[in-house]
Amino acid sequence: VWVEAVVAAVVVRNGMEVTEDELASHCRAHLAGFKTPKQVYFVDSLPKNPSGKLLKRVLRDQFGTR
């Protein structure tokens, strides 16, 4: 039983468009299979602390139960 799976939280730049299939295809071409995201979530922004570091704990809480 796998405890964790690779998931991507993606913020798309203004004026740009990308689909989950396009991202998955790009990742398969450039990353090892175990590093390729199993799911992609599109978000408006990523949670950061006051110094600008990404809050991975918040992302795990937000997307880990889905």
Biopython code that builds the backbone (N, CA, C, O; Angstrom):
import numpy as np
from Bio.PDB.StructureBuilder import StructureBuilder

atoms = [
    (1, "VAL", "N", (0.857, -1.178, 0.000)),
    (1, "VAL", "CA", (0.000, 0.000, 0.000)),
    (1, "VAL", "C", (0.897, 1.234, 0.000)),
    (1, "VAL", "O", (1.785, 1.372, 0.841)),
    (2, "TRP", "N", (0.653, 2.124, -0.953)),
    (2, "TRP", "CA", (1.431, 3.357, -1.043)),
    (2, "TRP", "C", (0.849, 4.384, -0.094)),
    (2, "TRP", "O", (-0.367, 4.567, -0.041)),
    (3, "VAL", "N", (1.693, 5.042, 0.643)),
    (3, "VAL", "CA", (1.259, 6.026, 1.615)),
    (3, "VAL", "C", (1.050, 7.380, 0.950)),
    (3, "VAL", "O", (0.084, 8.077, 1.260)),
    (4, "GLU", "N", (1.940, 7.760, 0.044)),
    (4, "GLU", "CA", (1.849, 9.052, -0.613)),
    (4, "GLU", "C", (1.905, 8.885, -2.123)),
    (4, "GLU", "O", (2.508, 7.940, -2.632)),
    (5, "ALA", "N", (1.272, 9.812, -2.832)),
    (5, "ALA", "CA", (1.329, 9.843, -4.294)),
    (5, "ALA", "C", (1.742, 11.248, -4.705)),
    (5, "ALA", "O", (1.440, 12.222, -4.016)),
    (6, "VAL", "N", (2.432, 11.343, -5.830)),
    (6, "VAL", "CA", (2.865, 12.646, -6.328)),
    (6, "VAL", "C", (1.669, 13.375, -6.920)),
    (6, "VAL", "O", (0.959, 12.850, -7.778)),
    (7, "VAL", "N", (1.461, 14.604, -6.439)),
    (7, "VAL", "CA", (0.355, 15.442, -6.896)),
    (7, "VAL", "C", (0.940, 16.810, -7.215)),
    (7, "VAL", "O", (1.876, 17.260, -6.555)),
    (8, "ALA", "N", (0.386, 17.470, -8.231)),
    (8, "ALA", "CA", (0.866, 18.800, -8.607)),
    (8, "ALA", "C", (-0.217, 19.836, -8.343)),
    (8, "ALA", "O", (-1.372, 19.651, -8.726)),
    (9, "ALA", "N", (0.160, 20.916, -7.693)),
    (9, "ALA", "CA", (-0.710, 22.089, -7.533)),
    (9, "ALA", "C", (-0.135, 23.142, -8.476)),
    (9, "ALA", "O", (0.997, 23.589, -8.291)),
    (10, "VAL", "N", (-0.903, 23.537, -9.477)),
    (10, "VAL", "CA", (-0.400, 24.375, -10.558)),
    (10, "VAL", "C", (-1.110, 25.721, -10.564)),
    (10, "VAL", "O", (-2.337, 25.792, -10.501)),
    (11, "VAL", "N", (-0.318, 26.791, -10.640)),
    (11, "VAL", "CA", (-0.850, 28.142, -10.831)),
    (11, "VAL", "C", (-0.541, 28.524, -12.270)),
    (11, "VAL", "O", (0.623, 28.612, -12.661)),
    (12, "VAL", "N", (-1.581, 28.749, -13.049)),
    (12, "VAL", "CA", (-1.407, 29.106, -14.458)),
    (12, "VAL", "C", (-1.261, 30.624, -14.555)),
    (12, "VAL", "O", (-2.052, 31.372, -13.980)),
    (13, "ARG", "N", (-0.251, 31.061, -15.283)),
    (13, "ARG", "CA", (-0.023, 32.494, -15.457)),
    (13, "ARG", "C", (-1.175, 33.134, -16.214)),
    (13, "ARG", "O", (-1.859, 32.477, -16.999)),
    (14, "ASN", "N", (-1.383, 34.421, -15.971)),
    (14, "ASN", "CA", (-2.432, 35.160, -16.665)),
    (14, "ASN", "C", (-2.207, 35.104, -18.171)),
    (14, "ASN", "O", (-1.089, 35.288, -18.654)),
    (15, "GLY", "N", (-3.276, 34.849, -18.897)),
    (15, "GLY", "CA", (-3.198, 34.799, -20.348)),
    (15, "GLY", "C", (-2.724, 33.473, -20.909)),
    (15, "GLY", "O", (-2.697, 33.299, -22.128)),
    (16, "MET", "N", (-2.354, 32.543, -20.063)),
    (16, "MET", "CA", (-1.869, 31.236, -20.508)),
    (16, "MET", "C", (-2.954, 30.187, -20.257)),
    (16, "MET", "O", (-3.803, 30.340, -19.379)),
    (17, "GLU", "N", (-2.900, 29.126, -21.050)),
    (17, "GLU", "CA", (-3.832, 28.014, -20.869)),
    (17, "GLU", "C", (-3.050, 26.710, -20.940)),
    (17, "GLU", "O", (-2.137, 26.568, -21.753)),
    (18, "VAL", "N", (-3.410, 25.772, -20.096)),
    (18, "VAL", "CA", (-2.782, 24.450, -20.100)),
    (18, "VAL", "C", (-3.805, 23.457, -19.561)),
    (18, "VAL", "O", (-4.613, 23.791, -18.694)),
    (19, "THR", "N", (-3.762, 22.251, -20.076)),
    (19, "THR", "CA", (-4.672, 21.212, -19.611)),
    (19, "THR", "C", (-3.907, 20.196, -18.770)),
    (19, "THR", "O", (-2.677, 20.147, -18.789)),
    (20, "GLU", "N", (-4.648, 19.405, -18.048)),
    (20, "GLU", "CA", (-4.034, 18.365, -17.225)),
    (20, "GLU", "C", (-3.295, 17.361, -18.112)),
    (20, "GLU", "O", (-2.224, 16.882, -17.740)),
    (21, "ASP", "N", (-3.852, 17.039, -19.276)),
    (21, "ASP", "CA", (-3.206, 16.102, -20.193)),
    (21, "ASP", "C", (-1.885, 16.655, -20.737)),
    (21, "ASP", "O", (-0.915, 15.910, -20.877)),
    (22, "GLU", "N", (-1.843, 17.945, -21.041)),
    (22, "GLU", "CA", (-0.609, 18.553, -21.528)),
    (22, "GLU", "C", (0.482, 18.520, -20.460)),
    (22, "GLU", "O", (1.641, 18.229, -20.755)),
    (23, "LEU", "N", (0.103, 18.819, -19.223)),
    (23, "LEU", "CA", (1.077, 18.769, -18.127)),
    (23, "LEU", "C", (1.576, 17.348, -17.895)),
    (23, "LEU", "O", (2.771, 17.132, -17.698)),
    (24, "ALA", "N", (0.667, 16.385, -17.918)),
    (24, "ALA", "CA", (1.054, 14.990, -17.707)),
    (24, "ALA", "C", (1.992, 14.520, -18.816)),
    (24, "ALA", "O", (2.971, 13.826, -18.542)),
    (25, "SER", "N", (1.708, 14.883, -20.042)),
    (25, "SER", "CA", (2.549, 14.509, -21.169)),
    (25, "SER", "C", (3.945, 15.115, -21.036)),
    (25, "SER", "O", (4.943, 14.436, -21.280)),
    (26, "HIS", "N", (4.017, 16.377, -20.653)),
    (26, "HIS", "CA", (5.305, 17.046, -20.463)),
    (26, "HIS", "C", (6.105, 16.372, -19.341)),
    (26, "HIS", "O", (7.307, 16.147, -19.479)),
    (27, "CYS", "N", (5.439, 16.058, -18.244)),
    (27, "CYS", "CA", (6.124, 15.421, -17.114)),
    (27, "CYS", "C", (6.630, 14.034, -17.488)),
    (27, "CYS", "O", (7.745, 13.665, -17.120)),
    (28, "ARG", "N", (5.823, 13.257, -18.218)),
    (28, "ARG", "CA", (6.263, 11.921, -18.633)),
    (28, "ARG", "C", (7.496, 11.991, -19.527)),
    (28, "ARG", "O", (8.350, 11.106, -19.477)),
    (29, "ALA", "N", (7.595, 13.047, -20.350)),
    (29, "ALA", "CA", (8.725, 13.187, -21.263)),
    (29, "ALA", "C", (10.000, 13.637, -20.547)),
    (29, "ALA", "O", (11.104, 13.367, -21.021)),
    (30, "HIS", "N", (9.851, 14.332, -19.390)),
    (30, "HIS", "CA", (11.019, 14.926, -18.745)),
    (30, "HIS", "C", (11.349, 14.361, -17.358)),
    (30, "HIS", "O", (12.415, 14.651, -16.816)),
    (31, "LEU", "N", (10.464, 13.571, -16.788)),
    (31, "LEU", "CA", (10.674, 13.060, -15.439)),
    (31, "LEU", "C", (10.586, 11.543, -15.409)),
    (31, "LEU", "O", (10.009, 10.925, -16.304)),
    (32, "ALA", "N", (11.153, 10.960, -14.389)),
    (32, "ALA", "CA", (11.011, 9.522, -14.177)),
    (32, "ALA", "C", (9.550, 9.212, -13.834)),
    (32, "ALA", "O", (8.838, 10.074, -13.318)),
    (33, "GLY", "N", (9.112, 8.007, -14.113)),
    (33, "GLY", "CA", (7.721, 7.625, -13.906)),
    (33, "GLY", "C", (7.228, 7.849, -12.487)),
    (33, "GLY", "O", (6.093, 8.281, -12.284)),
    (34, "PHE", "N", (8.078, 7.557, -11.496)),
    (34, "PHE", "CA", (7.642, 7.720, -10.109)),
    (34, "PHE", "C", (7.566, 9.181, -9.690)),
    (34, "PHE", "O", (6.980, 9.489, -8.652)),
    (35, "LYS", "N", (8.145, 10.089, -10.474)),
    (35, "LYS", "CA", (8.080, 11.515, -10.170)),
    (35, "LYS", "C", (6.935, 12.219, -10.894)),
    (35, "LYS", "O", (6.650, 13.382, -10.608)),
    (36, "THR", "N", (6.282, 11.538, -11.818)),
    (36, "THR", "CA", (5.185, 12.113, -12.593)),
    (36, "THR", "C", (3.937, 12.225, -11.719)),
    (36, "THR", "O", (3.557, 11.246, -11.076)),
    (37, "PRO", "N", (3.293, 13.390, -11.678)),
    (37, "PRO", "CA", (2.099, 13.559, -10.843)),
    (37, "PRO", "C", (0.965, 12.627, -11.268)),
    (37, "PRO", "O", (0.709, 12.429, -12.455)),
    (38, "LYS", "N", (0.305, 12.072, -10.278)),
    (38, "LYS", "CA", (-0.857, 11.211, -10.537)),
    (38, "LYS", "C", (-2.126, 12.047, -10.679)),
    (38, "LYS", "O", (-3.086, 11.625, -11.323)),
    (39, "GLN", "N", (-2.124, 13.232, -10.075)),
    (39, "GLN", "CA", (-3.243, 14.165, -10.176)),
    (39, "GLN", "C", (-2.689, 15.574, -10.279)),
    (39, "GLN", "O", (-1.609, 15.877, -9.771)),
    (40, "VAL", "N", (-3.460, 16.437, -10.955)),
    (40, "VAL", "CA", (-3.076, 17.835, -11.087)),
    (40, "VAL", "C", (-4.238, 18.683, -10.590)),
    (40, "VAL", "O", (-5.381, 18.488, -11.005)),
    (41, "TYR", "N", (-3.942, 19.620, -9.701)),
    (41, "TYR", "CA", (-4.948, 20.561, -9.196)),
    (41, "TYR", "C", (-4.548, 21.959, -9.651)),
    (41, "TYR", "O", (-3.405, 22.377, -9.466)),
    (42, "PHE", "N", (-5.488, 22.672, -10.243)),
    (42, "PHE", "CA", (-5.253, 24.050, -10.649)),
    (42, "PHE", "C", (-5.731, 24.959, -9.530)),
    (42, "PHE", "O", (-6.886, 24.879, -9.110)),
    (43, "VAL", "N", (-4.846, 25.826, -9.045)),
    (43, "VAL", "CA", (-5.156, 26.718, -7.931)),
    (43, "VAL", "C", (-4.864, 28.160, -8.334)),
    (43, "VAL", "O", (-4.114, 28.410, -9.277)),
    (44, "ASP", "N", (-5.463, 29.106, -7.611)),
    (44, "ASP", "CA", (-5.245, 30.526, -7.886)),
    (44, "ASP", "C", (-3.894, 31.001, -7.372)),
    (44, "ASP", "O", (-3.242, 31.838, -7.996)),
    (45, "SER", "N", (-3.477, 30.460, -6.224)),
    (45, "SER", "CA", (-2.180, 30.833, -5.656)),
    (45, "SER", "C", (-1.712, 29.719, -4.726)),
    (45, "SER", "O", (-2.500, 28.892, -4.267)),
    (46, "LEU", "N", (-0.416, 29.720, -4.464)),
    (46, "LEU", "CA", (0.168, 28.746, -3.550)),
    (46, "LEU", "C", (0.343, 29.393, -2.183)),
    (46, "LEU", "O", (0.705, 30.567, -2.100)),
    (47, "PRO", "N", (0.090, 28.637, -1.098)),
    (47, "PRO", "CA", (0.253, 29.208, 0.239)),
    (47, "PRO", "C", (1.722, 29.414, 0.579)),
    (47, "PRO", "O", (2.542, 28.510, 0.415)),
    (48, "LYS", "N", (2.044, 30.610, 1.053)),
    (48, "LYS", "CA", (3.423, 30.939, 1.416)),
    (48, "LYS", "C", (3.445, 31.621, 2.770)),
    (48, "LYS", "O", (2.473, 32.261, 3.170)),
    (49, "ASN", "N", (4.564, 31.481, 3.477)),
    (49, "ASN", "CA", (4.722, 32.166, 4.755)),
    (49, "ASN", "C", (5.193, 33.605, 4.486)),
    (49, "ASN", "O", (5.460, 33.949, 3.334)),
    (50, "PRO", "N", (5.299, 34.441, 5.511)),
    (50, "PRO", "CA", (5.691, 35.847, 5.300)),
    (50, "PRO", "C", (7.037, 36.037, 4.602)),
    (50, "PRO", "O", (7.250, 37.064, 3.958)),
    (51, "SER", "N", (7.950, 35.068, 4.715)),
    (51, "SER", "CA", (9.238, 35.214, 4.037)),
    (51, "SER", "C", (9.213, 34.650, 2.617)),
    (51, "SER", "O", (10.231, 34.681, 1.925)),
    (52, "GLY", "N", (8.062, 34.136, 2.175)),
    (52, "GLY", "CA", (7.907, 33.685, 0.797)),
    (52, "GLY", "C", (8.139, 32.207, 0.560)),
    (52, "GLY", "O", (8.092, 31.750, -0.582)),
    (53, "LYS", "N", (8.390, 31.444, 1.628)),
    (53, "LYS", "CA", (8.602, 30.010, 1.459)),
    (53, "LYS", "C", (7.268, 29.298, 1.295)),
    (53, "LYS", "O", (6.275, 29.654, 1.931)),
    (54, "LEU", "N", (7.260, 28.298, 0.440)),
    (54, "LEU", "CA", (6.063, 27.515, 0.174)),
    (54, "LEU", "C", (5.682, 26.704, 1.409)),
    (54, "LEU", "O", (6.537, 26.074, 2.032)),
    (55, "LEU", "N", (4.396, 26.721, 1.759)),
    (55, "LEU", "CA", (3.907, 25.963, 2.910)),
    (55, "LEU", "C", (3.387, 24.599, 2.443)),
    (55, "LEU", "O", (2.194, 24.423, 2.197)),
    (56, "LYS", "N", (4.309, 23.643, 2.329)),
    (56, "LYS", "CA", (3.948, 22.311, 1.845)),
    (56, "LYS", "C", (2.963, 21.617, 2.788)),
    (56, "LYS", "O", (2.119, 20.835, 2.350)),
    (57, "ARG", "N", (3.074, 21.904, 4.053)),
    (57, "ARG", "CA", (2.173, 21.317, 5.046)),
    (57, "ARG", "C", (0.720, 21.680, 4.732)),
    (57, "ARG", "O", (-0.168, 20.834, 4.832)),
    (58, "VAL", "N", (0.478, 22.937, 4.353)),
    (58, "VAL", "CA", (-0.877, 23.398, 4.023)),
    (58, "VAL", "C", (-1.369, 22.694, 2.759)),
    (58, "VAL", "O", (-2.537, 22.313, 2.678)),
    (59, "LEU", "N", (-0.495, 22.520, 1.780)),
    (59, "LEU", "CA", (-0.873, 21.812, 0.547)),
    (59, "LEU", "C", (-1.216, 20.360, 0.850)),
    (59, "LEU", "O", (-2.183, 19.823, 0.310)),
    (60, "ARG", "N", (-0.424, 19.723, 1.714)),
    (60, "ARG", "CA", (-0.729, 18.332, 2.085)),
    (60, "ARG", "C", (-2.086, 18.231, 2.765)),
    (60, "ARG", "O", (-2.854, 17.307, 2.494)),
    (61, "ASP", "N", (-2.380, 19.177, 3.644)),
    (61, "ASP", "CA", (-3.676, 19.178, 4.330)),
    (61, "ASP", "C", (-4.820, 19.421, 3.346)),
    (61, "ASP", "O", (-5.880, 18.804, 3.454)),
    (62, "GLN", "N", (-4.603, 20.314, 2.394)),
    (62, "GLN", "CA", (-5.648, 20.689, 1.441)),
    (62, "GLN", "C", (-5.925, 19.584, 0.426)),
    (62, "GLN", "O", (-7.086, 19.296, 0.137)),
    (63, "PHE", "N", (-4.890, 18.963, -0.117)),
    (63, "PHE", "CA", (-5.078, 17.990, -1.193)),
    (63, "PHE", "C", (-4.853, 16.540, -0.774)),
    (63, "PHE", "O", (-5.126, 15.629, -1.555)),
    (64, "GLY", "N", (-4.371, 16.313, 0.420)),
    (64, "GLY", "CA", (-4.081, 14.969, 0.867)),
    (64, "GLY", "C", (-5.310, 14.123, 1.122)),
    (64, "GLY", "O", (-5.235, 12.897, 1.050)),
    (65, "THR", "N", (-6.421, 14.735, 1.413)),
    (65, "THR", "CA", (-7.633, 13.987, 1.717)),
    (65, "THR", "C", (-8.491, 13.724, 0.499)),
    (65, "THR", "O", (-9.493, 13.016, 0.596)),
    (66, "ARG", "N", (-8.129, 14.270, -0.635)),
    (66, "ARG", "CA", (-8.955, 14.094, -1.842)),
    (66, "ARG", "C", (-8.676, 12.784, -2.518)),
    (66, "ARG", "O", (-9.283, 12.477, -3.544)),
]
sb = StructureBuilder()
sb.init_structure("model")
sb.init_model(0)
sb.init_chain("A")
sb.init_seg("    ")
for serial, (resi, resn, name, xyz) in enumerate(atoms, 1):
    if name == "N":
        sb.init_residue(resn, " ", resi, " ")
    sb.init_atom(name, np.array(xyz, "f"), 0.0, 1.0, " ", f" {name:<3s}", serial, name[0])
structure = sb.get_structure()
